[in-house]
Amino acid sequence: MTYVYEYVVGNDNVKVEYCHSSITDSIKVVDMWVNGKFHRTNWMSPEGKAKLMARLEADMEDRMCGTLDDMTVGGDVDTEIDLDRDMPGFGGTMDMLEDLVDSVVGEPEFLGVK
């Protein structure tokens, strides 16, 4: 899976497609465009490349850890968890719960339990 990171530096619009390599455990730039024209990271100064990689690391961390606010990720998305609302509950008796479990995993005697 690749991600696209866009930013403006000076008067330049930069768009970077990147991914994370599980082999090298690092970010790899797939494609890069500056002002709509193809660009490569090896054309950048060492300082510029270091700044770009730091931006991409932060962007990936935000995406993986959910530290971006909901509006920057893709609109009106609620990432808050309400444990009363979002966790399934069980309102029956213990016998009903055992019957439910048995119907999913099987009766105890079929599982080798006595």
N, CA, C and O atoms as CSV, one atom per row, in Angstrom:
chain,resi,resn,atom,element,x,y,z
A,1,MET,N,N,0.836,-1.162,0.000
A,1,MET,CA,C,0.000,0.000,0.000
A,1,MET,C,C,0.889,1.235,0.000
A,1,MET,O,O,1.861,1.310,0.751
A,2,THR,N,N,0.555,2.187,-0.833
A,2,THR,CA,C,1.316,3.438,-0.870
A,2,THR,C,C,0.468,4.569,-0.318
A,2,THR,O,O,-0.759,4.485,-0.265
A,3,TYR,N,N,1.150,5.626,0.090
A,3,TYR,CA,C,0.501,6.823,0.608
A,3,TYR,C,C,0.975,8.010,-0.200
A,3,TYR,O,O,2.067,7.993,-0.767
A,4,VAL,N,N,0.148,9.043,-0.249
A,4,VAL,CA,C,0.523,10.267,-0.952
A,4,VAL,C,C,0.604,11.386,0.078
A,4,VAL,O,O,-0.322,11.601,0.859
A,5,TYR,N,N,1.721,12.086,0.062
A,5,TYR,CA,C,1.937,13.220,0.957
A,5,TYR,C,C,2.186,14.444,0.096
A,5,TYR,O,O,3.046,14.428,-0.784
A,6,GLU,N,N,1.439,15.498,0.348
A,6,GLU,CA,C,1.575,16.731,-0.422
A,6,GLU,C,C,1.919,17.876,0.516
A,6,GLU,O,O,1.389,17.965,1.624
A,7,TYR,N,N,2.806,18.748,0.067
A,7,TYR,CA,C,3.148,19.928,0.852
A,7,TYR,C,C,3.689,21.006,-0.068
A,7,TYR,O,O,4.006,20.753,-1.230
A,8,VAL,N,N,3.791,22.213,0.474
A,8,VAL,CA,C,4.318,23.348,-0.272
A,8,VAL,C,C,5.592,23.799,0.417
A,8,VAL,O,O,5.614,23.987,1.633
A,9,VAL,N,N,6.647,23.971,-0.356
A,9,VAL,CA,C,7.905,24.511,0.159
A,9,VAL,C,C,8.306,25.655,-0.777
A,9,VAL,O,O,8.464,25.465,-1.982
A,10,GLY,N,N,8.464,26.836,-0.199
A,10,GLY,CA,C,8.711,28.006,-1.044
A,10,GLY,C,C,7.510,28.215,-1.941
A,10,GLY,O,O,6.383,28.330,-1.457
A,11,ASN,N,N,7.739,28.264,-3.243
A,11,ASN,CA,C,6.652,28.379,-4.221
A,11,ASN,C,C,6.374,27.055,-4.929
A,11,ASN,O,O,5.637,27.018,-5.915
A,12,ASP,N,N,6.962,25.972,-4.428
A,12,ASP,CA,C,6.841,24.675,-5.086
A,12,ASP,C,C,5.802,23.789,-4.406
A,12,ASP,O,O,5.770,23.666,-3.181
A,13,ASN,N,N,4.954,23.177,-5.228
A,13,ASN,CA,C,4.000,22.169,-4.744
A,13,ASN,C,C,4.636,20.802,-4.930
A,13,ASN,O,O,4.965,20.404,-6.048
A,14,VAL,N,N,4.803,20.097,-3.834
A,14,VAL,CA,C,5.476,18.797,-3.860
A,14,VAL,C,C,4.458,17.718,-3.527
A,14,VAL,O,O,3.707,17.834,-2.559
A,15,LYS,N,N,4.441,16.662,-4.347
A,15,LYS,CA,C,3.583,15.506,-4.116
A,15,LYS,C,C,4.479,14.275,-4.129
A,15,LYS,O,O,5.211,14.036,-5.090
A,16,VAL,N,N,4.413,13.486,-3.038
A,16,VAL,CA,C,5.273,12.320,-2.894
A,16,VAL,C,C,4.420,11.087,-2.638
A,16,VAL,O,O,3.586,11.076,-1.733
A,17,GLU,N,N,4.630,10.064,-3.427
A,17,GLU,CA,C,4.008,8.762,-3.168
A,17,GLU,C,C,5.065,7.909,-2.498
A,17,GLU,O,O,6.178,7.777,-3.008
A,18,TYR,N,N,4.722,7.328,-1.352
A,18,TYR,CA,C,5.714,6.562,-0.602
A,18,TYR,C,C,5.084,5.329,0.036
A,18,TYR,O,O,3.863,5.198,0.108
A,19,CYS,N,N,5.947,4.435,0.493
A,19,CYS,CA,C,5.498,3.233,1.187
A,19,CYS,C,C,6.520,2.873,2.258
A,19,CYS,O,O,7.600,3.460,2.327
A,20,HIS,N,N,6.168,1.913,3.083
A,20,HIS,CA,C,7.096,1.429,4.103
A,20,HIS,C,C,7.571,0.045,3.700
A,20,HIS,O,O,6.760,-0.832,3.400
A,21,SER,N,N,8.899,-0.156,3.692
A,21,SER,CA,C,9.478,-1.444,3.341
A,21,SER,C,C,9.604,-2.296,4.594
A,21,SER,O,O,10.232,-1.885,5.570
A,22,SER,N,N,9.008,-3.480,4.567
A,22,SER,CA,C,9.139,-4.379,5.709
A,22,SER,C,C,10.497,-5.081,5.703
A,22,SER,O,O,10.910,-5.633,6.723
A,23,ILE,N,N,11.184,-5.066,4.580
A,23,ILE,CA,C,12.509,-5.689,4.512
A,23,ILE,C,C,13.563,-4.790,5.148
A,23,ILE,O,O,14.356,-5.245,5.973
A,24,THR,N,N,13.572,-3.524,4.767
A,24,THR,CA,C,14.577,-2.599,5.319
A,24,THR,C,C,14.041,-1.789,6.495
A,24,THR,O,O,14.781,-1.023,7.111
A,25,ASP,N,N,12.757,-1.956,6.809
A,25,ASP,CA,C,12.102,-1.210,7.888
A,25,ASP,C,C,12.326,0.286,7.732
A,25,ASP,O,O,12.690,0.986,8.676
A,26,SER,N,N,12.097,0.753,6.509
A,26,SER,CA,C,12.287,2.179,6.231
A,26,SER,C,C,11.281,2.629,5.173
A,26,SER,O,O,10.654,1.818,4.492
A,27,ILE,N,N,11.152,3.937,5.063
A,27,ILE,CA,C,10.256,4.517,4.065
A,27,ILE,C,C,10.970,4.591,2.719
A,27,ILE,O,O,12.141,4.963,2.638
A,28,LYS,N,N,10.243,4.230,1.671
A,28,LYS,CA,C,10.756,4.303,0.307
A,28,LYS,C,C,9.883,5.254,-0.497
A,28,LYS,O,O,8.656,5.167,-0.441
A,29,VAL,N,N,10.500,6.155,-1.239
A,29,VAL,CA,C,9.756,7.047,-2.126
A,29,VAL,C,C,9.515,6.297,-3.426
A,29,VAL,O,O,10.455,5.830,-4.069
A,30,VAL,N,N,8.255,6.187,-3.805
A,30,VAL,CA,C,7.871,5.491,-5.037
A,30,VAL,C,C,7.955,6.451,-6.207
A,30,VAL,O,O,8.622,6.164,-7.201
A,31,ASP,N,N,7.288,7.586,-6.097
A,31,ASP,CA,C,7.297,8.623,-7.124
A,31,ASP,C,C,7.241,9.972,-6.440
A,31,ASP,O,O,6.787,10.098,-5.302
A,32,MET,N,N,7.716,10.983,-7.163
A,32,MET,CA,C,7.727,12.327,-6.607
A,32,MET,C,C,7.526,13.322,-7.737
A,32,MET,O,O,8.073,13.154,-8.827
A,33,TRP,N,N,6.736,14.364,-7.474
A,33,TRP,CA,C,6.496,15.408,-8.444
A,33,TRP,C,C,6.669,16.761,-7.762
A,33,TRP,O,O,6.243,16.948,-6.622
A,34,VAL,N,N,7.279,17.679,-8.447
A,34,VAL,CA,C,7.388,19.058,-7.981
A,34,VAL,C,C,6.766,19.940,-9.056
A,34,VAL,O,O,7.207,19.941,-10.205
A,35,ASN,N,N,5.752,20.678,-8.677
A,35,ASN,CA,C,5.000,21.522,-9.616
A,35,ASN,C,C,4.509,20.725,-10.823
A,35,ASN,O,O,4.523,21.214,-11.952
A,36,GLY,N,N,4.077,19.493,-10.564
A,36,GLY,CA,C,3.522,18.653,-11.622
A,36,GLY,C,C,4.546,17.970,-12.512
A,36,GLY,O,O,4.174,17.282,-13.463
A,37,LYS,N,N,5.834,18.147,-12.221
A,37,LYS,CA,C,6.894,17.529,-13.035
A,37,LYS,C,C,7.589,16.448,-12.220
A,37,LYS,O,O,7.798,16.590,-11.016
A,38,PHE,N,N,7.942,15.362,-12.909
A,38,PHE,CA,C,8.627,14.246,-12.261
A,38,PHE,C,C,9.896,14.725,-11.566
A,38,PHE,O,O,10.617,15.579,-12.082
A,39,HIS,N,N,10.155,14.169,-10.397
A,39,HIS,CA,C,11.337,14.548,-9.618
A,39,HIS,C,C,11.857,13.311,-8.906
A,39,HIS,O,O,11.108,12.359,-8.682
A,40,ARG,N,N,13.114,13.319,-8.554
A,40,ARG,CA,C,13.727,12.209,-7.821
A,40,ARG,C,C,14.390,12.724,-6.551
A,40,ARG,O,O,14.857,13.861,-6.487
A,41,THR,N,N,14.420,11.860,-5.545
A,41,THR,CA,C,15.057,12.277,-4.293
A,41,THR,C,C,16.567,12.426,-4.451
A,41,THR,O,O,17.181,13.217,-3.735
A,42,ASN,N,N,17.179,11.681,-5.373
A,42,ASN,CA,C,18.635,11.811,-5.532
A,42,ASN,C,C,19.022,13.110,-6.240
A,42,ASN,O,O,20.209,13.404,-6.382
A,43,TRP,N,N,18.050,13.878,-6.679
A,43,TRP,CA,C,18.318,15.207,-7.226
A,43,TRP,C,C,18.301,16.261,-6.125
A,43,TRP,O,O,18.616,17.427,-6.365
A,44,MET,N,N,17.931,15.843,-4.912
A,44,MET,CA,C,17.812,16.780,-3.788
A,44,MET,C,C,19.129,16.867,-3.027
A,44,MET,O,O,19.957,15.959,-3.086
A,45,SER,N,N,19.305,17.966,-2.318
A,45,SER,CA,C,20.469,18.095,-1.439
A,45,SER,C,C,20.302,17.122,-0.276
A,45,SER,O,O,19.177,16.724,0.026
A,46,PRO,N,N,21.383,16.732,0.379
A,46,PRO,CA,C,21.253,15.844,1.543
A,46,PRO,C,C,20.339,16.431,2.623
A,46,PRO,O,O,19.577,15.704,3.262
A,47,GLU,N,N,20.419,17.742,2.820
A,47,GLU,CA,C,19.576,18.392,3.823
A,47,GLU,C,C,18.106,18.342,3.412
A,47,GLU,O,O,17.232,18.060,4.232
A,48,GLY,N,N,17.842,18.622,2.120
A,48,GLY,CA,C,16.471,18.591,1.613
A,48,GLY,C,C,15.879,17.194,1.690
A,48,GLY,O,O,14.710,17.020,2.033
A,49,LYS,N,N,16.706,16.194,1.366
A,49,LYS,CA,C,16.231,14.813,1.436
A,49,LYS,C,C,15.954,14.420,2.887
A,49,LYS,O,O,14.968,13.734,3.159
A,50,ALA,N,N,16.799,14.839,3.812
A,50,ALA,CA,C,16.590,14.531,5.231
A,50,ALA,C,C,15.291,15.163,5.728
A,50,ALA,O,O,14.544,14.536,6.479
A,51,LYS,N,N,15.020,16.396,5.313
A,51,LYS,CA,C,13.774,17.059,5.713
A,51,LYS,C,C,12.562,16.337,5.129
A,51,LYS,O,O,11.549,16.165,5.807
A,52,LEU,N,N,12.670,15.913,3.858
A,52,LEU,CA,C,11.579,15.180,3.232
A,52,LEU,C,C,11.314,13.876,3.979
A,52,LEU,O,O,10.162,13.556,4.272
A,53,MET,N,N,12.355,13.131,4.284
A,53,MET,CA,C,12.182,11.849,4.963
A,53,MET,C,C,11.586,12.053,6.353
A,53,MET,O,O,10.778,11.242,6.805
A,54,ALA,N,N,11.977,13.126,7.032
A,54,ALA,CA,C,11.393,13.432,8.342
A,54,ALA,C,C,9.902,13.727,8.201
A,54,ALA,O,O,9.102,13.295,9.031
A,55,ARG,N,N,9.524,14.465,7.148
A,55,ARG,CA,C,8.100,14.746,6.899
A,55,ARG,C,C,7.339,13.448,6.632
A,55,ARG,O,O,6.240,13.248,7.149
A,56,LEU,N,N,7.929,12.569,5.822
A,56,LEU,CA,C,7.259,11.312,5.493
A,56,LEU,C,C,7.147,10.407,6.723
A,56,LEU,O,O,6.123,9.751,6.913
A,57,GLU,N,N,8.180,10.367,7.550
A,57,GLU,CA,C,8.136,9.585,8.799
A,57,GLU,C,C,6.994,10.081,9.681
A,57,GLU,O,O,6.222,9.288,10.220
A,58,ALA,N,N,6.895,11.410,9.821
A,58,ALA,CA,C,5.834,11.986,10.652
A,58,ALA,C,C,4.458,11.695,10.063
A,58,ALA,O,O,3.518,11.391,10.798
A,59,ASP,N,N,4.335,11.787,8.730
A,59,ASP,CA,C,3.058,11.511,8.081
A,59,ASP,C,C,2.655,10.053,8.288
A,59,ASP,O,O,1.495,9.766,8.586
A,60,MET,N,N,3.608,9.131,8.132
A,60,MET,CA,C,3.285,7.718,8.311
A,60,MET,C,C,2.917,7.441,9.764
A,60,MET,O,O,1.979,6.692,10.036
A,61,GLU,N,N,3.646,8.038,10.690
A,61,GLU,CA,C,3.318,7.851,12.106
A,61,GLU,C,C,1.901,8.359,12.394
A,61,GLU,O,O,1.138,7.716,13.114
A,62,ASP,N,N,1.564,9.507,11.830
A,62,ASP,CA,C,0.221,10.045,12.013
A,62,ASP,C,C,-0.837,9.101,11.453
A,62,ASP,O,O,-1.891,8.906,12.059
A,63,ARG,N,N,-0.553,8.525,10.303
A,63,ARG,CA,C,-1.520,7.613,9.690
A,63,ARG,C,C,-1.644,6.313,10.486
A,63,ARG,O,O,-2.751,5.810,10.676
A,64,MET,N,N,-0.523,5.770,10.950
A,64,MET,CA,C,-0.535,4.491,11.659
A,64,MET,C,C,-1.053,4.626,13.089
A,64,MET,O,O,-1.744,3.741,13.592
A,65,CYS,N,N,-0.720,5.720,13.727
A,65,CYS,CA,C,-1.070,5.900,15.142
A,65,CYS,C,C,-2.317,6.735,15.337
A,65,CYS,O,O,-2.782,6.899,16.465
A,66,GLY,N,N,-2.865,7.265,14.256
A,66,GLY,CA,C,-4.084,8.034,14.356
A,66,GLY,C,C,-3.918,9.379,15.018
A,66,GLY,O,O,-4.838,9.856,15.682
A,67,THR,N,N,-2.757,10.009,14.853
A,67,THR,CA,C,-2.535,11.292,15.505
A,67,THR,C,C,-2.980,12.470,14.659
A,67,THR,O,O,-2.993,13.602,15.143
A,68,LEU,N,N,-3.344,12.232,13.408
A,68,LEU,CA,C,-3.919,13.305,12.594
A,68,LEU,C,C,-5.329,13.576,13.065
A,68,LEU,O,O,-6.021,12.660,13.511
A,69,ASP,N,N,-5.761,14.809,12.975
A,69,ASP,CA,C,-7.163,15.040,13.318
A,69,ASP,C,C,-8.044,14.501,12.197
A,69,ASP,O,O,-7.595,14.346,11.062
A,70,ASP,N,N,-9.278,14.222,12.521
A,70,ASP,CA,C,-10.179,13.531,11.594
A,70,ASP,C,C,-10.387,14.277,10.288
A,70,ASP,O,O,-10.588,13.643,9.253
A,71,MET,N,N,-10.344,15.593,10.304
A,71,MET,CA,C,-10.605,16.363,9.094
A,71,MET,C,C,-9.471,16.240,8.082
A,71,MET,O,O,-9.724,16.326,6.881
A,72,THR,N,N,-8.219,16.040,8.528
A,72,THR,CA,C,-7.124,15.937,7.576
A,72,THR,C,C,-7.040,14.544,6.960
A,72,THR,O,O,-6.435,14.369,5.902
A,73,VAL,N,N,-7.639,13.558,7.611
A,73,VAL,CA,C,-7.557,12.185,7.119
A,73,VAL,C,C,-8.556,11.916,6.014
A,73,VAL,O,O,-8.306,11.064,5.161
A,74,GLY,N,N,-9.657,12.601,6.002
A,74,GLY,CA,C,-10.594,12.295,4.929
A,74,GLY,C,C,-11.999,12.738,5.202
A,74,GLY,O,O,-12.948,12.148,4.687
A,75,GLY,N,N,-12.151,13.751,5.990
A,75,GLY,CA,C,-13.491,14.264,6.170
A,75,GLY,C,C,-14.011,14.067,7.567
A,75,GLY,O,O,-13.254,13.998,8.535
A,76,ASP,N,N,-15.305,13.979,7.648
A,76,ASP,CA,C,-15.984,13.916,8.931
A,76,ASP,C,C,-16.008,12.474,9.425
A,76,ASP,O,O,-17.018,11.786,9.283
A,77,VAL,N,N,-14.913,12.020,9.998
A,77,VAL,CA,C,-14.781,10.658,10.484
A,77,VAL,C,C,-14.622,10.710,11.994
A,77,VAL,O,O,-13.779,11.446,12.507
A,78,ASP,N,N,-15.424,9.938,12.705
A,78,ASP,CA,C,-15.338,9.898,14.154
A,78,ASP,C,C,-14.472,8.712,14.561
A,78,ASP,O,O,-14.844,7.563,14.322
A,79,THR,N,N,-13.317,8.982,15.177
A,79,THR,CA,C,-12.426,7.905,15.600
A,79,THR,C,C,-12.505,7.664,17.099
A,79,THR,O,O,-11.792,6.810,17.625
A,80,GLU,N,N,-13.362,8.404,17.795
A,80,GLU,CA,C,-13.528,8.199,19.220
A,80,GLU,C,C,-14.300,6.908,19.473
A,80,GLU,O,O,-15.219,6.572,18.726
A,81,ILE,N,N,-13.928,6.195,20.516
A,81,ILE,CA,C,-14.622,4.965,20.887
A,81,ILE,C,C,-15.446,5.241,22.129
A,81,ILE,O,O,-14.927,5.717,23.138
A,82,ASP,N,N,-16.715,4.945,22.051
A,82,ASP,CA,C,-17.612,5.036,23.189
A,82,ASP,C,C,-17.848,3.604,23.645
A,82,ASP,O,O,-18.545,2.850,22.965
A,83,LEU,N,N,-17.282,3.215,24.784
A,83,LEU,CA,C,-17.361,1.823,25.209
A,83,LEU,C,C,-18.792,1.375,25.475
A,83,LEU,O,O,-19.120,0.206,25.270
A,84,ASP,N,N,-19.643,2.282,25.926
A,84,ASP,CA,C,-21.040,1.912,26.138
A,84,ASP,C,C,-21.756,1.693,24.820
A,84,ASP,O,O,-22.637,0.838,24.725
A,85,ARG,N,N,-21.387,2.456,23.802
A,85,ARG,CA,C,-22.059,2.378,22.515
A,85,ARG,C,C,-21.418,1.347,21.593
A,85,ARG,O,O,-22.124,0.616,20.898
A,86,ASP,N,N,-20.078,1.280,21.578
A,86,ASP,CA,C,-19.372,0.524,20.553
A,86,ASP,C,C,-18.995,-0.900,20.962
A,86,ASP,O,O,-18.641,-1.705,20.101
A,87,MET,N,N,-19.062,-1.224,22.228
A,87,MET,CA,C,-18.732,-2.575,22.670
A,87,MET,C,C,-20.015,-3.384,22.778
A,87,MET,O,O,-20.971,-2.950,23.421
A,88,PRO,N,N,-20.045,-4.552,22.154
A,88,PRO,CA,C,-21.268,-5.336,22.227
A,88,PRO,C,C,-21.509,-5.798,23.660
A,88,PRO,O,O,-20.575,-6.163,24.374
A,89,GLY,N,N,-22.746,-5.775,24.058
A,89,GLY,CA,C,-23.092,-6.216,25.402
A,89,GLY,C,C,-23.914,-7.483,25.349
A,89,GLY,O,O,-24.333,-7.926,24.279
A,90,PHE,N,N,-24.138,-8.056,26.503
A,90,PHE,CA,C,-24.983,-9.240,26.585
A,90,PHE,C,C,-25.963,-9.016,27.711
A,90,PHE,O,O,-25.565,-8.799,28.856
A,91,GLY,N,N,-27.240,-9.067,27.395
A,91,GLY,CA,C,-28.265,-8.765,28.379
A,91,GLY,C,C,-29.011,-9.984,28.873
A,91,GLY,O,O,-30.055,-9.842,29.509
A,92,GLY,N,N,-28.513,-11.177,28.602
A,92,GLY,CA,C,-29.234,-12.390,28.991
A,92,GLY,C,C,-28.696,-13.007,30.267
A,92,GLY,O,O,-27.951,-12.380,31.020
A,93,THR,N,N,-29.091,-14.255,30.492
A,93,THR,CA,C,-28.643,-14.995,31.672
A,93,THR,C,C,-27.385,-15.770,31.333
A,93,THR,O,O,-26.994,-15.864,30.169
A,94,MET,N,N,-26.754,-16.322,32.356
A,94,MET,CA,C,-25.552,-17.124,32.143
A,94,MET,C,C,-25.860,-18.363,31.298
A,94,MET,O,O,-25.047,-18.765,30.466
A,95,ASP,N,N,-27.046,-18.974,31.514
A,95,ASP,CA,C,-27.439,-20.132,30.701
A,95,ASP,C,C,-27.552,-19.752,29.234
A,95,ASP,O,O,-27.133,-20.506,28.356
A,96,MET,N,N,-28.122,-18.575,28.969
A,96,MET,CA,C,-28.240,-18.117,27.587
A,96,MET,C,C,-26.861,-17.874,26.980
A,96,MET,O,O,-26.628,-18.173,25.809
A,97,LEU,N,N,-25.946,-17.325,27.790
A,97,LEU,CA,C,-24.586,-17.090,27.309
A,97,LEU,C,C,-23.892,-18.407,26.994
A,97,LEU,O,O,-23.231,-18.528,25.962
A,98,GLU,N,N,-24.038,-19.404,27.883
A,98,GLU,CA,C,-23.427,-20.718,27.633
A,98,GLU,C,C,-23.998,-21.353,26.366
A,98,GLU,O,O,-23.260,-21.950,25.582
A,99,ASP,N,N,-25.303,-21.226,26.166
A,99,ASP,CA,C,-25.922,-21.763,24.944
A,99,ASP,C,C,-25.375,-21.068,23.705
A,99,ASP,O,O,-25.120,-21.707,22.684
A,100,LEU,N,N,-25.195,-19.739,23.805
A,100,LEU,CA,C,-24.647,-18.980,22.690
A,100,LEU,C,C,-23.224,-19.428,22.382
A,100,LEU,O,O,-22.883,-19.640,21.218
A,101,VAL,N,N,-22.399,-19.572,23.399
A,101,VAL,CA,C,-21.011,-20.016,23.211
A,101,VAL,C,C,-20.990,-21.425,22.633
A,101,VAL,O,O,-20.234,-21.705,21.702
A,102,ASP,N,N,-21.819,-22.318,23.183
A,102,ASP,CA,C,-21.857,-23.697,22.686
A,102,ASP,C,C,-22.261,-23.751,21.218
A,102,ASP,O,O,-21.766,-24.595,20.470
A,103,SER,N,N,-23.155,-22.859,20.800
A,103,SER,CA,C,-23.589,-22.871,19.407
A,103,SER,C,C,-22.489,-22.373,18.472
A,103,SER,O,O,-22.487,-22.696,17.284
A,104,VAL,N,N,-21.557,-21.589,19.004
A,104,VAL,CA,C,-20.474,-21.062,18.177
A,104,VAL,C,C,-19.278,-22.003,18.159
A,104,VAL,O,O,-18.731,-22.283,17.093
A,105,VAL,N,N,-18.857,-22.501,19.339
A,105,VAL,CA,C,-17.639,-23.314,19.409
A,105,VAL,C,C,-17.918,-24.792,19.583
A,105,VAL,O,O,-17.010,-25.611,19.443
A,106,GLY,N,N,-19.141,-25.147,19.882
A,106,GLY,CA,C,-19.485,-26.553,20.045
A,106,GLY,C,C,-19.707,-26.897,21.502
A,106,GLY,O,O,-19.259,-26.187,22.402
A,107,GLU,N,N,-20.410,-28.004,21.721
A,107,GLU,CA,C,-20.682,-28.470,23.081
A,107,GLU,C,C,-19.371,-28.934,23.717
A,107,GLU,O,O,-18.496,-29.443,23.017
A,108,PRO,N,N,-19.222,-28.764,25.044
A,108,PRO,CA,C,-17.977,-29.145,25.714
A,108,PRO,C,C,-17.588,-30.608,25.521
A,108,PRO,O,O,-16.401,-30.917,25.416
A,109,GLU,N,N,-18.581,-31.525,25.473
A,109,GLU,CA,C,-18.228,-32.927,25.306
A,109,GLU,C,C,-17.620,-33.224,23.945
A,109,GLU,O,O,-16.877,-34.195,23.799
A,110,PHE,N,N,-17.929,-32.389,22.931
A,110,PHE,CA,C,-17.339,-32.559,21.606
A,110,PHE,C,C,-15.932,-31.974,21.543
A,110,PHE,O,O,-15.172,-32.271,20.621
A,111,LEU,N,N,-15.586,-31.146,22.522
A,111,LEU,CA,C,-14.264,-30.515,22.543
A,111,LEU,C,C,-13.279,-31.254,23.425
A,111,LEU,O,O,-12.152,-30.800,23.621
A,112,GLY,N,N,-13.709,-32.422,23.973
A,112,GLY,CA,C,-12.827,-33.222,24.815
A,112,GLY,C,C,-12.865,-32.815,26.273
A,112,GLY,O,O,-12.012,-33.234,27.055
A,113,VAL,N,N,-13.854,-31.994,26.655
A,113,VAL,CA,C,-13.987,-31.559,28.035
A,113,VAL,C,C,-15.048,-32.417,28.709
A,113,VAL,O,O,-16.093,-32.687,28.118
A,114,LYS,N,N,-14.792,-32.845,29.929
A,114,LYS,CA,C,-15.773,-33.684,30.645
A,114,LYS,C,C,-16.387,-32.917,31.757
A,114,LYS,O,O,-17.235,-33.444,32.478
